[in-house]
């Protein structure tokens, strides 16, 4: 009886029984991530310059979707110059375990065309 208790105690204290590595429990695939991003207006297929970036960070167990596009405008302050190039970028972060959106950041930048 004492030897069985001693063996259990040694295996628990040495870390063999329990893993210290945090494993990411991913419940999403890239197709489902695209569907969530489209629902939150963070995945564009019209006027995009490069394909949207979809990445899984195993460390934090989060999906990151980065999508950007540019277009030309002659409205507002841009009508006094030769127009403006407007750049839109959206970064969406989704938790891989709970399938919920953690953050959404949208950046819109205007560059005047002085030519």
C-alpha positions in Angstrom: 0.0 0.0 0.0 2.8 2.4 0.9 4.6 1.6 -2.4 1.6 2.4 -4.5 1.1 5.7 -2.7 4.8 6.5 -3.1 4.7 5.7 -6.9 1.6 7.9 -7.4 3.2 10.7 -5.4 6.4 10.6 -7.5 4.5 10.6 -10.8 2.4 13.6 -9.7 5.4 15.6 -8.5 7.6 14.9 -11.5 5.0 16.3 -13.9 4.6 13.1 -15.9 0.8 12.9 -15.2 0.0 16.5 -16.0 1.2 18.4 -19.1 2.5 22.0 -18.5 2.0 22.9 -22.2 -1.1 24.9 -23.0 -2.8 23.4 -26.0 -5.0 25.6 -28.2 -8.4 24.1 -28.7 -9.3 25.4 -32.1 -13.0 25.0 -33.0 -12.9 27.0 -36.2 -11.5 26.4 -39.7 -10.5 29.0 -42.2 -13.9 28.8 -44.1 -15.8 29.5 -40.9 -13.5 32.4 -40.0 -14.2 33.9 -43.5 -17.9 33.5 -42.8 -17.7 35.3 -39.5 -15.5 38.1 -41.0 -18.0 38.7 -43.8 -20.8 38.9 -41.3 -18.9 41.6 -39.4 -18.0 43.5 -42.7 -14.3 42.7 -42.3 -13.7 40.6 -45.4 -14.0 42.3 -48.8 -14.0 40.7 -52.2 -14.5 43.9 -54.3 -11.8 46.4 -54.9 -9.2 44.6 -52.7 -5.5 45.0 -53.7 -4.3 41.8 -52.2 -6.0 38.7 -50.8 -7.1 39.2 -47.1 -4.8 37.7 -44.6 -6.1 35.0 -42.3 -3.8 33.7 -39.6 -4.1 31.5 -36.5 -1.9 32.4 -33.5 -1.4 29.1 -31.6 0.1 31.0 -28.6 -3.0 33.1 -27.9 -5.5 30.8 -29.6 -6.9 33.6 -31.8 -7.6 34.1 -35.5 -6.6 37.4 -37.1 -8.2 38.6 -40.3 -6.6 41.6 -42.0 -8.2 43.1 -45.1 -7.4 46.3 -46.9 -8.5 48.1 -50.1 -7.9 51.5 -51.8 -10.1 53.7 -53.9 -10.1 57.2 -55.4 -12.4 60.1 -54.2 -13.1 63.6 -55.3 -15.3 64.6 -52.3 -14.7 66.9 -49.4 -11.2 68.4 -49.2 -10.1 66.1 -52.1 -12.0 68.2 -54.6 -9.5 71.1 -54.3 -6.6 68.8 -55.2 -6.3 66.2 -57.9 -8.5 63.9 -55.8 -7.4 61.6 -53.0 -6.4 58.0 -52.6 -8.3 56.5 -49.7 -7.0 53.4 -47.9 -9.3 51.3 -45.8 -8.0 48.6 -43.5 -9.9 46.3 -41.1 -8.3 44.0 -38.5 -10.6 41.5 -36.9 -9.6 39.2 -34.0 -11.7 36.1 -33.3 -11.2 33.7 -30.3 -10.7 30.2 -31.7 -12.2 28.5 -28.6 -15.4 30.5 -28.1 -15.9 31.6 -31.8 -16.5 35.2 -30.7 -15.1 38.4 -32.0 -12.7 39.9 -29.6 -11.9 43.1 -31.4 -12.5 45.0 -34.6 -10.3 47.9 -35.7 -10.9 49.9 -38.8 -8.5 52.5 -40.1 -9.3 54.9 -42.9 -6.5 57.1 -44.3 -6.7 59.7 -47.0 -3.7 60.7 -49.2 -4.1 63.8 -51.4 -2.9 63.5 -55.0 -0.9 66.7 -55.7 0.1 66.3 -59.4 
